[in-house]
Amino acid sequence: MSGPSRRTLARALEALADFSEPSAALEQYLTPPEIAAHVCHQARMQDDLTGWVVDLGTGTGMLAIGASLAGAERVVGVDVDPDALALAEANAARIDEAGRDGLLEWVRGDATRPPLSVGDTDVTVVSNPPFGAQRGNRHADREFLETARSIADVSYTIHNEGSQEFVESFAADEGGDVTHAFRAEFSIANRFEFHTDAERTLEAEVFRIEW
């Protein structure tokens, strides 16, 4: 499948706007364009964009829009926050190709129980789930993986550093197989009262799982 280079994707995604009033409870952080471009480029190279692509917890729409730009046939971004969906839609409008031909849709709903019926279509999940750093969000990424396992043939998920053992164990228990893993830097700007640094860089890990 032909499509834009990873660098071209990243450049396009740099135009997307961040949350103006992010929710700490929902751990709303902008997915870095470089990581989103890497995920979507990898998905294209693996031929994972031929069916539905579902972005669980789409937030700013970064991964959904990236998948659309990378050549996905149909993309659905799911988020529980209507303000996030409005931002994602506005971000898609910034890039004409992302919303062309009605291939990019936004659905309000809980990403751990998405209101979708995908039938027999191949599904690829892309997601930057909460890392579980906030009280009440512990193991939030596990719930996103459970959803991916239930609806997807393949998933790409971003996790906090040190998650490989957990992700591989979860996948194995559910009949999945981690086929690719790579590390990525996740820059977080100061946005909440409990942040003490102007900007902090976290080490993240990305996993492709075949279910």
KEKOL-795805 format. One record per atom (N, C-alpha, C): x, y, z; residue number from 0; atom name. Coordinates in Angstrom, 2 decimals. Atoms other than C-alpha are relative to their C-alpha. Example, Ala and Ser with C-alpha at 12.3 -4.5 7.8 and 13.67 -1.06 7.14 Angstrom:
# residues 2
    east   north      up num atomo
    0.89   -1.19    0.00   0     N
   12.30   -4.50    7.80   0    CA
    0.90    1.20    0.00   0     C
   -0.82   -1.19   -0.06   1     N
   13.67   -1.06    7.14   1    CA
   -0.77    1.09    0.73   1     C
END
This chain:
# residues 211
    east   north      up num atomo
    0.85   -1.19    0.00   0     N
    0.00    0.00    0.00   0    CA
    0.89    1.24    0.00   0     C
   -0.80   -1.22    0.07   1     N
    1.50    3.32   -1.08   1    CA
   -0.60    1.06    0.90   1     C
    0.48   -1.06   -0.86   2     N
    1.23    6.43    1.01   2    CA
    1.14    0.92    0.39   2     C
   -1.03   -0.95   -0.39   3     N
    3.11    9.30    2.61   3    CA
    1.07   -0.63    0.88   3     C
   -1.08    0.47   -0.87   4     N
    6.43    8.80    4.35   4    CA
   -0.31    0.34    1.44   4     C
    0.18   -0.29   -1.42   5     N
    6.65    8.79    8.11   5    CA
    0.28    1.46    0.30   5     C
   -0.34   -1.41   -0.24   6     N
    8.31   12.21    8.04   6    CA
   -1.09    0.92   -0.51   6     C
    1.09   -0.82    0.55   7     N
    5.56   13.64    5.81   7    CA
   -1.22   -0.06    0.90   7     C
    1.12    0.15   -0.93   8     N
    2.91   12.24    8.14   8    CA
    0.21    0.85    1.25   8     C
   -0.29   -0.75   -1.23   9     N
    4.60   13.74   11.20   9    CA
   -0.14    1.49   -0.23   9     C
    0.09   -1.44    0.30  10     N
    4.86   17.13    9.52  10    CA
   -1.45    0.45   -0.09  10     C
    1.41   -0.35    0.13  11     N
    1.17   17.12    8.65  11    CA
   -0.69    0.02    1.36  11     C
    0.66    0.11   -1.31  12     N
    0.15   16.07   12.17  12    CA
    0.44    1.09    0.97  12     C
   -0.45   -1.11   -0.86  13     N
    2.16   18.89   13.73  13    CA
   -0.96    1.18   -0.03  13     C
    0.95   -1.10    0.12  14     N
   -0.64   21.21   12.58  14    CA
   -1.19   -0.14    0.94  14     C
    1.17    0.24   -0.84  15     N
   -3.16   19.66   14.98  15    CA
    0.10    0.73    1.33  15     C
    0.06   -0.75   -1.25  16     N
   -4.25   21.63   18.02  16    CA
   -0.07   -0.92    1.21  16     C
    0.03    0.73   -1.26  17     N
   -3.78   20.44   21.59  17    CA
   -1.26    0.37    0.78  17     C
    1.11   -0.34   -0.89  18     N
   -6.42   20.42   24.34  18    CA
    0.22    1.40    0.59  18     C
   -0.12   -1.31   -0.64  19     N
   -7.13   23.95   25.61  19    CA
   -0.23   -0.12    1.50  19     C
    0.27    0.23   -1.42  20     N
   -8.51   22.66   28.94  20    CA
   -0.02   -1.52    0.24  20     C
   -0.06    1.46   -0.14  21     N
   -7.29   19.07   29.34  21    CA
   -0.50   -0.49    1.35  21     C
    0.49    0.62   -1.23  22     N
   -8.83   16.76   31.93  22    CA
    1.07   -0.89    0.59  22     C
   -0.97    0.85   -0.68  23     N
   -6.42   15.29   34.46  23    CA
   -0.59   -1.38    0.26  23     C
    0.65    1.27   -0.30  24     N
   -8.95   12.59   35.36  24    CA
    0.02   -0.94   -1.21  24     C
   -0.01    0.80    1.22  25     N
   -9.06   11.43   31.74  25    CA
    1.41   -0.14   -0.57  25     C
   -1.40    0.03    0.46  26     N
   -5.27   11.85   31.41  26    CA
    0.10    0.44   -1.46  26     C
    0.01   -0.50    1.37  27     N
   -5.71   13.98   28.31  27    CA
    1.33    0.68   -0.33  27     C
   -1.28   -0.52    0.48  28     N
   -2.32   14.50   26.70  28    CA
    0.03   -0.12   -1.52  28     C
   -0.16    0.06    1.44  29     N
   -1.46   15.25   23.11  29    CA
    0.96   -1.13   -0.37  29     C
   -0.90    1.02    0.51  30     N
   -0.06   12.17   21.40  30    CA
    1.02    0.69   -0.91  30     C
   -1.00   -0.68    0.83  31     N
    3.25   13.40   19.92  31    CA
   -0.14   -0.40   -1.47  31     C
    0.13    0.31    1.43  32     N
    3.02   13.67   16.10  32    CA
    0.99   -1.05   -0.49  32     C
   -1.00    0.98    0.44  33     N
    6.24   11.65   15.70  33    CA
   -0.43   -1.42    0.34  33     C
    0.45    1.34   -0.38  34     N
    4.80    8.69   17.63  34    CA
   -1.19   -0.42   -0.85  34     C
    1.18    0.31    0.80  35     N
    1.47    8.89   15.80  35    CA
    0.41   -0.35   -1.43  35     C
   -0.45    0.27    1.36  36     N
    3.27    9.02   12.46  36    CA
    0.67   -1.36   -0.09  36     C
   -0.67    1.31   -0.02  37     N
    5.41    6.01   13.40  37    CA
   -1.03   -1.12    0.04  37     C
    1.04    1.03   -0.13  38     N
    2.35    3.98   14.45  38    CA
   -0.75   -0.17   -1.32  38     C
    0.83    0.07    1.20  39     N
    0.33    4.86   11.35  39    CA
    0.81   -0.46   -1.21  39     C
   -0.88    0.46    1.08  40     N
    3.27    4.36    8.98  40    CA
    0.23   -1.51    0.12  40     C
   -0.21    1.43   -0.23  41     N
    3.96    0.96   10.55  41    CA
   -1.25   -0.80   -0.37  41     C
    1.26    0.68    0.33  42     N
    0.28    0.02   10.23  42    CA
   -0.18   -0.10   -1.51  42     C
    0.09    0.05    1.46  43     N
    0.38    0.91    6.54  43    CA
    0.96   -1.03   -0.58  43     C
   -0.99    0.94    0.50  44     N
    3.56   -1.09    5.98  44    CA
   -0.42   -1.45    0.26  44     C
    0.46    1.35   -0.34  45     N
    1.92   -4.11    7.66  45    CA
   -1.34   -0.34   -0.65  45     C
    1.29    0.21    0.66  46     N
   -1.23   -3.77    5.52  46    CA
   -1.15   -0.07    1.00  46     C
    1.02    0.03   -1.05  47     N
   -3.31   -3.08    8.62  47    CA
   -1.04    1.11   -0.15  47     C
    0.92   -1.12    0.17  48     N
   -5.28   -0.16    7.15  48    CA
   -1.08   -0.30   -1.04  48     C
    0.91    0.35    1.09  49     N
   -7.47   -2.08    4.70  49    CA
   -1.46   -0.14    0.42  49     C
    1.37    0.09   -0.49  50     N
  -10.55   -2.51    6.90  50    CA
   -0.36    1.24    0.79  50     C
    0.29   -1.10   -0.90  51     N
  -11.81   -0.35    9.75  51    CA
    1.22    0.26    0.89  51     C
   -0.95   -0.38   -1.04  52     N
   -9.38    1.54   11.93  52    CA
   -0.79    0.70    1.09  52     C
    0.73   -0.58   -1.14  53     N
  -10.78    2.35   15.38  53    CA
    1.00    0.57    0.98  53     C
   -0.87   -0.69   -0.95  54     N
   -9.02    4.92   17.56  54    CA
   -0.76    0.11    1.32  54     C
    0.68    0.02   -1.30  55     N
  -10.06    4.20   21.15  55    CA
    0.57    1.11    0.88  55     C
   -0.44   -1.14   -0.79  56     N
   -9.93    7.35   23.30  56    CA
    0.75    0.97   -0.89  56     C
   -0.68   -0.75    1.06  57     N
   -9.16    9.49   20.27  57    CA
    0.56    1.34    0.44  57     C
   -0.55   -1.27   -0.49  58     N
   -8.67   12.74   22.21  58    CA
    0.01    1.07   -1.08  58     C
   -0.14   -1.05    1.02  59     N
   -7.32   15.34   19.76  59    CA
   -0.21   -0.55   -1.40  59     C
    0.15    0.61    1.31  60     N
   -7.82   12.87   16.92  60    CA
    1.31   -0.34   -0.68  60     C
   -1.33    0.15    0.60  61     N
   -4.07   12.51   16.36  61    CA
    0.18   -1.34   -0.74  61     C
   -0.20    1.31    0.61  62     N
   -4.00    8.76   15.67  62    CA
   -1.04   -0.27   -1.10  62     C
    1.05    0.21    1.01  63     N
   -7.32    8.69   13.79  63    CA
    0.32    0.76   -1.28  63     C
   -0.33   -0.82    1.16  64     N
   -6.29   11.53   11.50  64    CA
    1.26   -0.53   -0.68  64     C
   -1.21    0.58    0.56  65     N
   -2.85    9.99   11.06  65    CA
   -0.30   -1.24   -0.83  65     C
    0.37    1.21    0.73  66     N
   -4.41    6.69   10.00  66    CA
   -0.70    0.35   -1.31  66     C
    0.70   -0.43    1.20  67     N
   -6.67    8.48    7.54  67    CA
    0.98    0.53   -1.04  67     C
   -1.01   -0.54    0.91  68     N
   -3.73   10.35    6.03  68    CA
    0.90   -1.10   -0.56  68     C
   -0.88    1.10    0.42  69     N
   -1.75    7.10    5.85  69    CA
   -0.68   -0.94   -1.00  69     C
    0.67    0.79    1.02  70     N
   -4.42    5.57    3.62  70    CA
   -1.07   -0.94    0.50  70     C
    1.04    0.89   -0.52  71     N
   -6.94    3.85    5.91  71    CA
   -1.31    0.21   -0.76  71     C
    1.25   -0.07    0.76  72     N
  -10.21    3.03    4.15  72    CA
   -1.13    0.62    0.81  72     C
    1.06   -0.57   -0.86  73     N
  -12.43    3.91    7.11  73    CA
    0.56    0.12    1.41  73     C
   -0.53   -0.25   -1.34  74     N
  -11.51    5.44   10.46  74    CA
   -1.12    0.50    0.90  74     C
    0.97   -0.45   -1.00  75     N
  -13.67    5.84   13.56  75    CA
    0.75    0.37    1.27  75     C
   -0.60   -0.44   -1.25  76     N
  -12.49    7.89   16.53  76    CA
   -1.05   -0.01    1.10  76     C
    0.94    0.14   -1.11  77     N
  -14.19    7.07   19.84  77    CA
    0.54    0.73    1.22  77     C
   -0.40   -0.66   -1.24  78     N
  -14.10    9.26   22.94  78    CA
   -1.23    0.30    0.84  78     C
    1.11   -0.26   -0.92  79     N
  -16.26    9.76   26.02  79    CA
   -0.25    1.49    0.18  79     C
    0.06   -1.44   -0.24  80     N
  -15.59   13.52   26.10  80    CA
   -0.46    0.73   -1.26  80     C
    0.48   -0.70    1.20  81     N
  -17.72   15.59   23.68  81    CA
    0.90    1.15   -0.43  81     C
   -0.92   -1.09    0.35  82     N
  -15.24   18.47   23.87  82    CA
    1.20   -0.53   -0.77  82     C
   -1.11    0.62    0.72  83     N
  -12.46   16.14   22.76  83    CA
   -0.41   -0.32   -1.43  83     C
    0.47    0.33    1.34  84     N
  -14.55   14.98   19.82  84    CA
   -0.15    1.25   -0.86  84     C
    0.11   -1.26    0.74  85     N
  -15.26   18.58   18.83  85    CA
    1.39    0.48   -0.44  85     C
   -1.37   -0.36    0.34  86     N
  -11.52   19.26   18.93  86    CA
    0.54   -0.89   -1.12  86     C
   -0.47    0.94    1.02  87     N
  -10.77   16.13   16.89  87    CA
   -0.61    0.35   -1.36  87     C
    0.67   -0.36    1.25  88     N
  -13.32   17.17   14.28  88    CA
    0.59    1.28   -0.58  88     C
   -0.62   -1.24    0.46  89     N
  -11.84   20.67   14.12  89    CA
    1.40   -0.26   -0.53  89     C
   -1.34    0.34    0.47  90     N
   -8.37   19.17   13.78  90    CA
   -0.05   -0.67   -1.37  90     C
    0.14    0.66    1.30  91     N
   -9.55   16.97   10.91  91    CA
   -0.27    1.02   -1.10  91     C
    0.31   -1.04    0.98  92     N
  -10.89   20.07    9.19  92    CA
    1.24    0.80   -0.39  92     C
   -1.24   -0.70    0.33  93     N
   -7.38   21.54    9.33  93    CA
    0.74   -0.69   -1.14  93     C
   -0.71    0.78    1.01  94     N
   -6.22   18.79    6.99  94    CA
   -1.04   -0.60   -0.93  94     C
    1.10    0.38    0.90  95     N
   -8.51   18.38    4.00  95    CA
   -0.06   -1.49   -0.26  95     C
    0.00    1.40    0.37  96     N
   -7.42   14.85    3.17  96    CA
   -0.61   -0.88    1.09  96     C
    0.43    0.85   -1.10  97     N
   -8.36   13.56    6.61  97    CA
   -1.49   -0.26    0.01  97     C
    1.44    0.19   -0.06  98     N
  -12.08   14.09    6.25  98    CA
   -0.63   -0.27   -1.35  98     C
    0.51    0.15    1.35  99     N
  -12.41   13.52    2.51  99    CA
   -0.72   -1.34   -0.17  99     C
    0.76    1.20    0.34 100     N
  -14.94   10.97    1.19 100    CA
   -0.70   -0.64    1.19 100     C
    0.73    0.53   -1.15 101     N
  -16.51   10.52    4.62 101    CA
    0.67   -1.18    0.67 101     C
   -0.71    1.16   -0.55 102     N
  -13.81    8.07    5.70 102    CA
    0.34    0.17    1.47 102     C
   -0.38   -0.27   -1.38 103     N
  -13.31    9.69    9.09 103    CA
   -1.24    0.41    0.78 103     C
    1.21   -0.23   -0.78 104     N
  -16.09    9.55   11.68 104    CA
    0.35    0.09    1.49 104     C
   -0.22   -0.18   -1.43 105     N
  -16.37   10.51   15.34 105    CA
   -1.20   -0.52    0.76 105     C
    1.08    0.62   -0.77 106     N
  -18.41    8.55   17.88 106    CA
    0.22    0.26    1.48 106     C
   -0.11   -0.20   -1.44 107     N
  -19.11    9.52   21.48 107    CA
   -0.35   -1.29    0.72 107     C
    0.24    1.22   -0.75 108     N
  -18.81    6.58   23.83 108    CA
    1.20   -0.37    0.83 108     C
   -1.06    0.51   -0.86 109     N
  -16.75    4.81   26.45 109    CA
    0.89   -0.92   -0.83 109     C
   -0.92    0.79    0.83 110     N
  -13.66    3.43   24.72 110    CA
    0.14   -1.43    0.50 110     C
   -0.09    1.37   -0.52 111     N
  -13.77    0.39   27.01 111    CA
   -1.28   -0.80   -0.29 111     C
    1.24    0.65    0.43 112     N
  -17.32   -0.36   25.80 112    CA
   -0.51    0.75   -1.23 112     C
    0.34   -0.85    1.14 113     N
  -17.43    1.22   22.33 113    CA
   -1.32   -0.39   -0.66 113     C
    1.29    0.28    0.63 114     N
  -20.87    1.54   20.71 114    CA
    0.17   -0.22   -1.50 114     C
   -0.29    0.28    1.40 115     N
  -19.74   -0.06   17.46 115    CA
   -0.46   -1.41   -0.36 115     C
    0.29    1.32    0.54 116     N
  -20.91   -2.94   15.33 116    CA
    0.78   -0.13   -1.30 116     C
   -0.91    0.05    1.14 117     N
  -18.16   -3.91   12.92 117    CA
   -0.23   -1.21   -0.90 117     C
    0.32    1.16    0.82 118     N
  -19.57   -7.20   11.61 118    CA
    1.24   -0.85   -0.31 118     C
   -1.10    0.87    0.40 119     N
  -17.09   -9.31    9.64 119    CA
    1.19    0.78   -0.55 119     C
   -1.07   -0.84    0.54 120     N
  -14.88   -6.37    8.68 120    CA
    1.28   -0.16    0.81 120     C
   -1.28   -0.02   -0.70 121     N
  -11.18   -6.49    9.50 121    CA
    0.11    1.31    0.78 121     C
   -0.11   -1.18   -0.86 122     N
  -10.48   -4.09   12.38 122    CA
    1.41    0.12    0.55 122     C
   -1.26   -0.33   -0.66 123     N
   -7.27   -2.45   13.48 123    CA
   -0.27    1.08    1.03 123     C
    0.13   -1.00   -1.05 124     N
   -7.29   -0.61   16.79 124    CA
    1.32    0.75    0.14 124     C
   -1.14   -0.83   -0.37 125     N
   -4.92    2.29   17.39 125    CA
   -0.42    0.77    1.24 125     C
    0.42   -0.64   -1.24 126     N
   -4.87    3.82   20.84 126    CA
    1.19    0.46    0.83 126     C
   -0.91   -0.51   -1.03 127     N
   -2.95    5.96   23.28 127    CA
   -0.80    0.05    1.29 127     C
    0.86    0.03   -1.19 128     N
   -4.77    4.84   26.44 128    CA
    0.64    0.72    1.17 128     C
   -0.59   -0.57   -1.22 129     N
   -4.35    6.45   29.85 129    CA
    1.08   -0.93    0.55 129     C
   -1.08    0.82   -0.56 130     N
   -1.10    5.29   31.44 130    CA
   -0.34   -0.51    1.40 130     C
    0.37    0.43   -1.35 131     N
   -2.92    4.85   34.75 131    CA
    0.74    0.75    1.08 131     C
   -0.78   -0.77   -0.97 132     N
   -0.97    7.60   36.49 132    CA
   -0.88    0.65    1.05 132     C
    0.89   -0.68   -0.93 133     N
   -4.02    9.15   38.16 133    CA
   -0.80   -1.00    0.83 133     C
    0.81    0.87   -0.88 134     N
   -5.88    7.67   41.11 134    CA
   -1.36   -0.25   -0.64 134     C
    1.26    0.36    0.65 135     N
   -8.92    5.84   39.82 135    CA
    0.19   -0.50   -1.42 135     C
   -0.29    0.44    1.36 136     N
   -7.23    5.14   36.49 136    CA
    0.94   -1.19   -0.04 136     C
   -0.92    1.12   -0.04 137     N
   -5.09    2.24   37.65 137    CA
   -0.44   -1.10   -0.97 137     C
    0.25    1.07    0.95 138     N
   -4.84   -0.43   34.97 138    CA
   -0.96    0.42   -1.11 138     C
    0.89   -0.48    1.07 139     N
   -6.78    1.78   32.53 139    CA
    0.44   -0.55   -1.34 139     C
   -0.46    0.53    1.28 140     N
   -4.57    0.55   29.71 140    CA
   -0.43   -1.45   -0.20 140     C
    0.47    1.40    0.11 141     N
   -5.63   -3.02   30.50 141    CA
   -1.41   -0.03   -0.59 141     C
    1.37   -0.03    0.52 142     N
   -9.27   -2.10   29.82 142    CA
   -0.01    0.30   -1.49 142     C
   -0.08   -0.30    1.43 143     N
   -8.29   -0.65   26.45 143    CA
    0.48   -1.22   -0.77 143     C
   -0.46    1.23    0.64 144     N
   -6.40   -3.84   25.62 144    CA
   -1.12   -1.03   -0.07 144     C
    1.12    0.93    0.01 145     N
   -9.47   -5.86   26.58 145    CA
   -0.97    0.33   -1.13 145     C
    0.87   -0.41    1.10 146     N
  -11.54   -3.82   24.14 146    CA
    0.63   -0.35   -1.33 146     C
   -0.70    0.34    1.24 147     N
   -8.90   -4.23   21.43 147    CA
   -0.12   -1.48   -0.29 147     C
    0.09    1.45    0.18 148     N
   -8.92   -7.97   21.98 148    CA
   -1.40   -0.41   -0.47 148     C
    1.37    0.40    0.30 149     N
  -12.71   -8.07   21.69 149    CA
   -0.47    0.44   -1.38 149     C
    0.50   -0.50    1.29 150     N
  -13.09   -6.06   18.45 150    CA
    1.02   -0.04   -1.12 150     C
   -1.03   -0.21    1.01 151     N
   -9.75   -6.06   16.65 151    CA
    0.66   -1.29   -0.47 151     C
   -0.89    1.05    0.51 152     N
   -7.70   -8.35   14.46 152    CA
    1.44    0.35    0.35 152     C
   -1.34   -0.52   -0.31 153     N
   -4.65   -6.18   15.13 153    CA
   -0.16    1.27    0.82 153     C
    0.04   -1.26   -0.75 154     N
   -3.94   -3.42   17.63 154    CA
    1.39    0.58    0.14 154     C
   -1.21   -0.76   -0.29 155     N
   -1.30   -0.74   18.12 155    CA
   -0.33    0.87    1.22 155     C
    0.28   -0.78   -1.21 156     N
   -1.24    0.68   21.65 156    CA
    1.30    0.54    0.60 156     C
   -1.14   -0.70   -0.60 157     N
    1.06    3.11   23.46 157    CA
   -0.11   -0.13    1.51 157     C
    0.01    0.24   -1.45 158     N
    2.03    2.36   27.06 158    CA
    1.20    0.65    0.66 158     C
   -1.09   -0.54   -0.79 159     N
    4.24    3.66   29.82 159    CA
    1.20   -0.94   -0.06 159     C
   -1.22    0.81   -0.03 160     N
    7.84    2.46   30.05 160    CA
   -0.15   -1.13    1.03 160     C
    0.05    1.13   -0.92 161     N
    8.18   -0.95   31.65 161    CA
   -1.25   -0.85   -0.14 161     C
    1.27    0.71    0.17 162     N
    4.91   -2.32   30.25 162    CA
    0.12   -1.29   -0.82 162     C
   -0.11    1.10    0.95 163     N
    6.32   -4.99   27.96 163    CA
   -0.41   -1.34    0.60 163     C
    0.34    1.28   -0.62 164     N
    6.03   -7.90   30.37 164    CA
   -1.52   -0.14    0.18 164     C
    1.45    0.01   -0.20 165     N
    2.43   -6.96   31.22 165    CA
   -0.73   -0.20   -1.32 165     C
    0.69    0.08    1.29 166     N
    1.40   -6.48   27.57 166    CA
    0.18   -1.38   -0.62 166     C
   -0.24    1.32    0.58 167     N
    3.03   -9.71   26.41 167    CA
   -0.76   -1.09    0.75 167     C
    0.72    0.98   -0.80 168     N
    1.50  -11.66   29.29 168    CA
   -1.50    0.06   -0.27 168     C
    1.43   -0.16    0.28 169     N
   -1.97  -10.21   28.67 169    CA
   -0.33   -0.58   -1.36 169     C
    0.26    0.49    1.36 170     N
   -1.75  -10.93   24.95 170    CA
    0.03   -1.52   -0.04 170     C
   -0.13    1.46    0.01 171     N
   -0.59  -14.50   25.53 171    CA
   -1.20   -0.66    0.66 171     C
    1.15    0.57   -0.71 172     N
   -3.41  -15.16   28.02 172    CA
   -1.27    0.07   -0.85 172     C
    1.21   -0.19    0.79 173     N
   -5.96  -13.90   25.48 173    CA
    0.15   -0.52   -1.43 173     C
   -0.19    0.58    1.32 174     N
   -4.57  -15.79   22.49 174    CA
    0.61    0.94   -1.02 174     C
   -0.63   -0.97    0.90 175     N
   -2.75  -12.77   21.06 175    CA
    1.49   -0.21   -0.07 175     C
   -1.45    0.12    0.20 176     N
    0.81  -12.36   19.86 176    CA
    0.58    1.38   -0.27 176     C
   -0.69   -1.27    0.22 177     N
    3.02   -9.27   20.22 177    CA
    1.03   -0.22   -1.11 177     C
   -0.88    0.21    1.16 178     N
    4.68   -9.06   16.81 178    CA
    1.05    1.10   -0.15 178     C
   -0.93   -1.12    0.09 179     N
    6.37   -5.65   17.07 179    CA
   -0.06    0.80    1.29 179     C
   -0.08   -0.87   -1.17 180     N
    7.54   -3.46   19.94 180    CA
    1.10    1.02   -0.24 180     C
   -1.04   -1.00    0.11 181     N
    9.41   -0.20   19.91 181    CA
   -0.18    1.07    1.06 181     C
    0.00   -1.06   -1.02 182     N
   10.33    2.57   22.32 182    CA
   -0.18    1.35   -0.68 182     C
    0.20   -1.34    0.55 183     N
    9.38    6.21   21.81 183    CA
    0.00    1.01    1.14 183     C
    0.01   -1.07   -1.00 184     N
    9.83    9.49   23.64 184    CA
   -1.34    0.72   -0.05 184     C
    1.32   -0.62   -0.14 185     N
    6.61   11.07   24.91 185    CA
    0.18    1.29    0.79 185     C
   -0.20   -1.30   -0.66 186     N
    6.97   14.79   25.66 186    CA
   -1.33    0.51    0.54 186     C
    1.20   -0.52   -0.66 187     N
    4.45   16.24   28.12 187    CA
    0.28    1.41    0.49 187     C
   -0.15   -1.38   -0.45 188     N
    4.10   19.98   28.59 188    CA
   -0.66    0.17    1.37 188     C
    0.61   -0.31   -1.30 189     N
    3.22   21.49   31.99 189    CA
   -1.44    0.45   -0.24 189     C
    1.39   -0.35    0.25 190     N
   -0.58   21.53   32.01 190    CA
   -0.91   -0.17    1.21 190     C
    0.82    0.20   -1.18 191     N
   -1.83   20.46   35.43 191    CA
    0.72    0.54    1.23 191     C
   -0.58   -0.60   -1.21 192     N
   -1.29   21.87   38.93 192    CA
    1.10   -0.85    0.61 192     C
   -0.99    0.89   -0.63 193     N
    0.69   18.81   40.01 193    CA
    1.27   -0.13   -0.83 193     C
   -1.22    0.03    0.81 194     N
    3.23   19.26   37.20 194    CA
    0.97    1.06    0.51 194     C
   -1.00   -0.92   -0.52 195     N
    6.44   20.86   38.46 195    CA
    1.02    0.43   -1.05 195     C
   -0.96   -0.34    1.06 196     N
    8.53   20.87   35.26 196    CA
   -0.72    0.68   -1.16 196     C
    0.58   -0.66    1.18 197     N
    7.95   23.10   32.22 197    CA
   -0.36   -1.03   -1.05 197     C
    0.26    1.11    0.92 198     N
    8.16   19.98   30.09 198    CA
    0.73   -1.23    0.50 198     C
   -0.62    1.24   -0.45 199     N
    8.88   16.37   30.86 199    CA
   -0.08   -1.03   -1.12 199     C
   -0.03    1.03    1.04 200     N
    9.88   13.56   28.53 200    CA
   -0.08   -1.38    0.65 200     C
    0.18    1.36   -0.50 201     N
    8.59   10.08   29.31 201    CA
    0.44   -0.99   -1.07 201     C
   -0.29    1.09    0.92 202     N
    9.82    6.88   27.76 202    CA
   -1.27   -0.83   -0.14 202     C
    1.20    0.78    0.26 203     N
    6.89    5.12   26.14 203    CA
    0.36   -1.25   -0.81 203     C
   -0.19    1.23    0.76 204     N
    6.51    1.70   24.54 204    CA
   -1.24   -0.25   -0.84 204     C
    1.10    0.24    0.93 205     N
    4.38    0.83   21.52 205    CA
    0.02   -1.47   -0.41 205     C
    0.09    1.43    0.31 206     N
    3.14   -2.67   20.78 206    CA
   -1.03   -0.26   -1.11 206     C
    0.95    0.51    0.99 207     N
    1.54   -4.30   17.74 207    CA
   -0.35   -1.42    0.42 207     C
    0.48    1.32   -0.42 208     N
   -0.57   -7.29   18.71 208    CA
   -0.95   -0.56   -1.05 208     C
    0.95    0.72    0.83 209     N
   -2.24   -9.81   16.43 209    CA
   -0.88   -0.84    0.91 209     C
    0.94    0.69   -0.88 210     N
   -5.37  -11.16   18.10 210    CA
   -0.61   -1.22   -0.69 210     C
END
